[in-house]
Amino acid sequence: MASTWRWQLLRAGAFRLDGGAMFGVVPKALWSRVAPADEQNRIALQTNCLLLEREGTRVLVETGYGGKWSEKDRAIFAMEPRTVVDALAEVGVAPSDIDHVVVTHLHFDHAAGLTALGEDGATPAPVFPRARIVVQRLEWDDACANKSTMTATYLKSHLTPIADRVRLVDGEAEVLPGIHVFPVPGHTWGQQAVRFDDGDGPVCFPGDVVPTRNHAGLAFNMAYDQLPYQNLLTKQDLFARARAEGWRLVLDHEPDAPVVRVIEDVARPGREALEVVDAAG
């Protein structure tokens, strides 16, 4: 029998990004119907993370944007004053209880929570003192080289302090019994998805391949994607496999109900839609 994991959804902090950037080539007349923008054209998002537990081992998937931000930065992104540490505390888990952290990629809204400012209020230090951090080698190399059109998303403040505890993976791998990672390129070259079984079937955390339920359409990609067409193909393949194998997907930036299944869109036969399912794991 495959190794199964208990899991919980963690809300590591709400924030907002420009709606046009979040939907790329899709016109505002379309995306604003499902994701209303504020007066600064920003839409509501969340930093969803997962806590996996099995036989005394705890694994955190993603870390959110963390707390190392100035008031100006917080205002730009409308960041909630909350981190993944707060979310963990609400379920009785301390940072020192985490054995492994798996990140899909190293953009600030996924990996900045790996570090926090130390006692001097200026020097970043690891948040999870015992944890090994699992990331694709390609993603790590690109992050260290700041290979991105967004020059302020791969930040040294969340890379350098944890460099000695990174576990680099090349391609698809079983990183712990029953926890698999596999490449999902498009948003970045080295992005990975995370898949495991909870006894009720497969659960997949696909990162920014499909950040919210409103990104189900193949053309609904982000302007932040480094390879938009590749992301479209990756999403297409992900949906086909998820539907065929009965996966539940947990969407990283969905602000409301992030746990979904892929089904056929009854209004548009031949296309996929996302159906909300219970979040309990």
C-alpha positions as CSV (number, residue, x, y, z in Angstrom):
1,M,0.0,0.0,0.0
2,A,1.3,3.4,-0.9
3,S,2.4,5.7,1.9
4,T,-0.4,8.1,2.9
5,W,-0.2,11.5,4.5
6,R,-2.6,13.5,6.6
7,W,-2.7,17.1,5.5
8,Q,-4.1,20.5,6.5
9,L,-4.6,23.6,4.4
10,L,-2.7,26.6,5.8
11,R,-3.5,30.2,5.0
12,A,-0.2,32.1,5.2
13,G,-1.5,35.6,4.3
14,A,-3.8,37.4,1.9
15,F,-2.3,39.9,-0.6
16,R,-3.1,41.6,-3.9
17,L,-1.5,41.8,-7.3
18,D,-2.4,43.7,-10.5
19,G,-5.3,42.0,-12.2
20,G,-3.9,42.6,-15.6
21,A,-0.6,41.0,-14.7
22,M,-2.4,38.0,-13.2
23,F,-4.4,37.3,-16.4
24,G,-1.9,38.2,-19.1
25,V,-3.4,38.5,-22.5
26,V,-7.0,38.0,-21.2
27,P,-8.9,41.4,-21.5
28,K,-10.0,43.1,-18.3
29,A,-13.6,43.0,-19.6
30,L,-13.4,39.2,-19.2
31,W,-11.3,38.6,-16.1
32,S,-13.0,41.4,-14.0
33,R,-16.3,39.5,-14.1
34,V,-14.8,36.8,-12.0
35,A,-12.1,38.7,-10.1
36,P,-13.2,42.2,-9.3
37,A,-10.3,44.7,-9.0
38,D,-9.8,47.4,-6.4
39,E,-9.2,51.1,-7.2
40,Q,-5.5,50.2,-7.9
41,N,-6.5,47.4,-10.3
42,R,-5.4,44.7,-7.8
43,I,-7.2,41.5,-7.2
44,A,-7.5,39.4,-4.0
45,L,-5.2,36.5,-3.6
46,Q,-4.0,34.2,-0.9
47,T,-0.8,32.3,-0.1
48,N,-2.0,28.8,0.5
49,C,0.4,26.2,2.0
50,L,0.0,22.6,3.1
51,L,1.1,20.8,6.3
52,L,1.7,17.1,5.8
53,E,2.1,14.7,8.7
54,R,3.0,11.0,8.9
55,E,4.5,8.9,11.7
56,G,6.0,11.9,13.4
57,T,7.3,13.5,10.3
58,R,6.1,17.0,9.3
59,V,6.4,18.5,5.8
60,L,5.5,22.0,4.9
61,V,4.7,22.8,1.3
62,E,5.3,26.4,0.4
63,T,6.0,29.2,2.9
64,G,4.2,32.3,1.6
65,Y,5.6,35.9,1.6
66,G,6.9,35.9,5.2
67,G,7.4,39.0,7.3
68,K,10.6,40.8,6.1
69,W,8.7,43.7,4.4
70,S,8.7,47.5,4.8
71,E,5.5,49.3,5.3
72,K,5.8,50.6,1.7
73,D,6.1,47.1,0.4
74,R,3.1,45.9,2.4
75,A,1.0,48.7,1.1
76,I,2.0,48.0,-2.5
77,F,0.9,44.4,-2.2
78,A,-1.8,44.9,0.4
79,M,-0.1,42.2,2.5
80,E,-2.0,40.9,5.5
81,P,0.1,41.1,8.7
82,R,0.4,37.3,8.9
83,T,2.9,34.6,8.0
84,V,3.0,30.8,7.7
85,V,4.3,30.8,11.3
86,D,1.0,32.2,12.4
87,A,-0.9,29.6,10.4
88,L,1.2,26.8,11.9
89,A,0.7,28.1,15.4
90,E,-3.0,27.9,14.9
91,V,-2.7,24.1,14.4
92,G,-0.3,23.7,17.3
93,V,2.9,23.4,15.3
94,A,6.1,25.3,15.8
95,P,8.7,26.1,13.1
96,S,11.2,23.8,14.9
97,D,8.7,20.9,14.4
98,I,9.0,21.0,10.6
99,D,11.3,18.4,9.2
100,H,11.1,19.2,5.5
101,V,10.0,22.2,3.4
102,V,9.1,21.7,-0.3
103,V,8.7,24.8,-2.4
104,T,7.3,24.8,-5.9
105,H,9.6,27.7,-6.9
106,L,11.5,30.5,-5.3
107,H,9.5,33.7,-6.0
108,F,8.9,35.9,-3.0
109,D,5.3,34.9,-2.5
110,H,6.2,31.3,-2.2
111,A,9.6,31.2,-0.5
112,A,10.3,34.5,1.3
113,G,8.7,32.8,4.4
114,L,11.8,30.5,4.5
115,T,13.6,33.3,6.4
116,A,12.8,36.0,8.9
117,L,14.7,39.0,10.4
118,G,16.8,38.0,13.4
119,E,17.0,39.6,16.8
120,D,18.9,42.6,15.3
121,G,15.9,43.4,13.1
122,A,18.1,43.5,10.0
123,T,19.8,40.1,9.4
124,P,17.7,37.3,7.7
125,A,17.9,33.9,9.4
126,P,16.2,30.5,8.7
127,V,12.7,30.2,10.1
128,F,12.7,26.3,10.1
129,P,15.9,25.4,12.0
130,R,15.8,21.6,11.4
131,A,14.2,21.5,8.0
132,R,15.8,20.4,4.7
133,I,14.4,22.5,1.8
134,V,13.5,20.6,-1.4
135,V,13.7,22.5,-4.7
136,Q,14.5,21.7,-8.3
137,R,18.2,22.3,-9.1
138,L,17.2,24.3,-12.2
139,E,15.0,26.6,-10.1
140,W,17.7,27.1,-7.5
141,D,20.3,28.0,-10.1
142,D,17.9,30.4,-11.9
143,A,17.0,32.0,-8.6
144,C,20.6,32.5,-7.5
145,A,21.3,34.1,-11.0
146,N,18.1,36.2,-10.7
147,K,16.9,34.8,-14.0
148,S,13.6,36.5,-14.3
149,T,11.8,39.4,-15.9
150,M,10.8,40.3,-12.4
151,T,14.0,41.6,-10.9
152,A,12.7,41.8,-7.3
153,T,11.2,38.4,-6.9
154,Y,14.3,36.2,-6.4
155,L,15.6,37.8,-3.3
156,K,18.9,37.0,-1.7
157,S,17.3,37.6,1.7
158,H,15.4,34.3,1.4
159,L,18.1,32.3,-0.5
160,T,21.5,33.0,1.1
161,P,20.5,32.1,4.7
162,I,19.1,28.7,3.7
163,A,21.7,27.7,1.1
164,D,23.4,25.2,3.3
165,R,20.2,23.2,3.9
166,V,18.8,23.0,0.4
167,R,18.2,19.6,-1.1
168,L,18.4,19.9,-4.9
169,V,16.3,17.6,-7.1
170,D,16.6,16.9,-10.8
171,G,13.3,16.3,-12.4
172,E,10.6,13.9,-11.2
173,A,11.5,12.2,-7.8
174,E,10.0,10.7,-4.7
175,V,11.5,13.0,-2.1
176,L,10.0,11.2,0.9
177,P,8.0,8.0,1.0
178,G,4.8,8.8,-0.9
179,I,5.7,12.4,-1.7
180,H,6.5,13.0,-5.3
181,V,7.7,16.1,-7.1
182,F,7.7,16.6,-10.9
183,P,8.5,19.5,-13.2
184,V,5.8,21.8,-14.3
185,P,7.6,24.4,-16.5
186,G,6.1,27.6,-17.7
187,H,5.7,30.0,-14.9
188,T,9.4,29.5,-14.3
189,W,11.8,27.1,-16.0
190,G,12.3,25.0,-12.9
191,Q,8.9,25.1,-11.2
192,Q,7.8,21.8,-9.6
193,A,4.5,20.3,-8.5
194,V,4.0,18.2,-5.4
195,R,1.8,15.1,-5.3
196,F,0.9,12.7,-2.4
197,D,-1.8,10.3,-1.4
198,D,-4.0,10.9,1.7
199,G,-5.8,7.5,1.6
200,D,-8.7,9.0,-0.3
201,G,-6.7,9.4,-3.5
202,P,-4.0,11.6,-5.0
203,V,-3.6,15.3,-4.0
204,C,-1.5,17.6,-6.1
205,F,-0.2,21.1,-5.3
206,P,0.7,22.5,-8.8
207,G,2.1,25.8,-7.9
208,D,1.5,28.7,-10.3
209,V,0.5,26.5,-13.2
210,V,-3.0,27.4,-12.2
211,P,-2.9,29.9,-9.3
212,T,-6.7,30.4,-8.8
213,R,-10.0,28.8,-9.9
214,N,-10.3,31.6,-12.4
215,H,-7.2,30.4,-14.3
216,A,-8.8,27.2,-15.5
217,G,-8.9,28.4,-19.1
218,L,-5.8,27.4,-21.0
219,A,-5.2,31.0,-22.2
220,F,-5.7,32.4,-18.6
221,N,-2.0,32.6,-17.9
222,M,-0.1,35.3,-16.0
223,A,2.1,38.0,-17.4
224,Y,4.5,36.8,-14.8
225,D,5.0,33.5,-16.6
226,Q,8.4,33.2,-18.2
227,L,7.1,30.8,-20.8
228,P,3.4,31.5,-21.4
229,Y,2.8,28.9,-24.2
230,Q,4.7,26.3,-22.2
231,N,2.5,27.0,-19.2
232,L,-0.5,26.5,-21.4
233,L,0.8,23.1,-22.4
234,T,1.7,22.2,-18.9
235,K,-1.7,23.1,-17.6
236,Q,-3.3,21.1,-20.4
237,D,-1.3,18.0,-19.5
238,L,-1.9,18.5,-15.7
239,F,-5.6,18.8,-16.2
240,A,-5.7,15.7,-18.4
241,R,-3.8,13.6,-15.9
242,A,-5.7,15.0,-12.9
243,R,-9.0,14.2,-14.5
244,A,-8.0,10.7,-15.6
245,E,-6.5,9.7,-12.2
246,G,-9.0,11.5,-10.0
247,W,-6.6,14.0,-8.4
248,R,-7.6,16.8,-6.1
249,L,-5.7,20.0,-6.8
250,V,-4.8,22.6,-4.2
251,L,-4.4,26.0,-5.8
252,D,-1.8,28.2,-4.3
253,H,-3.3,31.7,-4.7
254,E,-7.1,30.9,-4.6
255,P,-8.5,33.3,-2.0
256,D,-11.8,31.4,-1.4
257,A,-12.0,27.6,-1.9
258,P,-8.7,26.3,-3.2
259,V,-9.3,22.5,-3.3
260,V,-10.8,21.4,-6.6
261,R,-11.2,18.5,-9.0
262,V,-10.9,18.7,-12.8
263,I,-14.2,17.9,-14.6
264,E,-15.6,18.4,-18.0
265,D,-17.1,21.8,-18.6
266,V,-20.8,21.0,-19.3
267,A,-21.3,24.4,-20.8
268,R,-18.3,23.9,-23.2
269,P,-17.9,20.2,-24.0
270,G,-14.3,19.2,-24.6
271,R,-13.0,21.7,-22.2
272,E,-12.1,21.3,-18.5
273,A,-13.6,23.1,-15.5
274,L,-12.7,23.1,-11.8
275,E,-15.2,21.8,-9.2
276,V,-14.7,22.8,-5.6
277,V,-14.4,19.9,-3.1
278,D,-14.0,19.7,0.6
279,A,-10.6,20.9,1.9
280,A,-10.3,18.3,4.7
281,G,-7.4,15.9,4.3
